[in-house]
Amino acid sequence: GDPVALAVPDLAARRSQDPPLAVVVEDRVSTRAFDDERPITAEQLSELLYRTARTRGTQVVDGGEELLSRPYPSGGGLYELEIYPVVRSVAGIAP
């Protein structure tokens, strides 16, 4: 399918409003019951991907190799994962 442009969340505002990590970890629960009547929104998917998988920047090094900077660590900035969400049920995005 065609690429879908997602909104860029205001990370500075989120940082000031986010709960501490200890609260998030302690309040976390798993679920196996999914609600197709109330799917996540395009904005929620956008924020999840922005916080976890965006490319923050690139740096070209010797030999033309491009190193990335992402929100999670990777040895040598090589980041072997590329993420392609397969959307089935997201409010505001066609499957």
Secondary structure, 3 states (H helix, E strand, C coil): CCCCCCCCCCHHHHHHHCCCHHHHHHHCCCCCCCCCCCCEEHHHHHHHHHHHHCCCEEEECHHHCEEEECCCCCHHHCCCCCCCCCCCCEECECC
